[in-house]
Amino acid sequence: MAHGYLDVIILAFLGFCFLAAILLIPVYRFMKREEADGEAFTEALRRQSEVSRDGEHSSEANQGEEDPPARP
């Protein structure tokens, strides 16, 4: 009699693990993709900031020139 309960418990546990994997693997992949996109975005902002700082230094050297218009 106890053997029957053990089979049900094992099958329920394996079914739960399978269902959790089906639901969580796409979420994990999405989070990894968003993390990579976030790092790329941060790197692009860092490069843009470096370029704008380089532009500020060069405009300080050329004090007679106007600053470029700010982006909206």
C-alpha positions as CSV (number, residue, x, y, z in Angstrom):
1,M,0.0,0.0,0.0
2,A,2.8,2.5,0.8
3,H,4.4,1.6,-2.5
4,G,1.4,3.2,-4.4
5,Y,1.8,6.5,-2.5
6,L,5.5,6.6,-3.3
7,D,4.8,6.3,-7.0
8,V,2.3,9.1,-6.8
9,I,4.7,11.3,-4.8
10,I,7.6,10.7,-7.3
11,L,5.4,11.3,-10.3
12,A,4.0,14.5,-8.8
13,F,7.5,15.8,-7.9
14,L,8.8,15.0,-11.4
15,G,5.8,16.7,-13.0
16,F,6.3,19.7,-10.8
17,C,10.0,20.0,-11.8
18,F,9.1,19.6,-15.5
19,L,6.4,22.3,-15.3
20,A,8.8,24.6,-13.4
21,A,11.4,24.1,-16.1
22,I,8.9,24.8,-18.9
23,L,7.9,28.0,-17.2
24,L,11.2,29.3,-15.9
25,I,13.6,28.6,-18.8
26,P,12.0,31.2,-21.0
27,V,12.1,33.7,-18.1
28,Y,15.8,33.0,-17.5
29,R,16.6,33.5,-21.2
30,F,14.7,36.8,-21.3
31,M,16.5,38.0,-18.2
32,K,19.9,37.1,-19.7
33,R,19.0,38.9,-23.0
34,E,17.9,42.0,-21.1
35,E,21.1,42.0,-19.0
36,A,23.2,41.9,-22.2
37,D,21.1,44.6,-23.8
38,G,21.5,46.7,-20.6
39,E,25.3,46.3,-20.7
40,A,25.4,47.3,-24.3
41,F,23.2,50.4,-23.6
42,T,25.5,51.4,-20.7
43,E,28.5,51.0,-22.9
44,A,27.0,53.1,-25.6
45,L,26.1,55.9,-23.0
46,R,29.7,55.7,-21.7
47,R,31.1,56.1,-25.2
48,Q,28.7,59.0,-25.9
49,S,29.7,60.7,-22.7
50,E,33.4,60.3,-23.5
51,V,32.8,61.8,-27.0
52,S,30.8,64.8,-25.5
53,R,33.6,65.4,-22.9
54,D,36.2,65.3,-25.7
55,G,34.1,67.8,-27.6
56,E,33.9,70.1,-24.5
57,H,37.6,70.0,-24.1
58,S,38.2,71.0,-27.7
59,S,35.6,73.8,-27.5
60,E,37.5,75.2,-24.4
61,A,40.6,75.4,-26.5
62,N,38.6,77.2,-29.2
63,Q,36.9,79.8,-27.0
64,G,35.7,81.9,-29.9
65,E,33.4,79.2,-31.4
66,E,29.9,78.5,-30.3
67,D,28.8,75.4,-28.6
68,P,26.8,73.0,-30.7
69,P,23.1,73.1,-30.0
70,A,21.8,70.7,-27.4
71,R,19.7,67.7,-28.5
72,P,16.1,67.8,-27.4
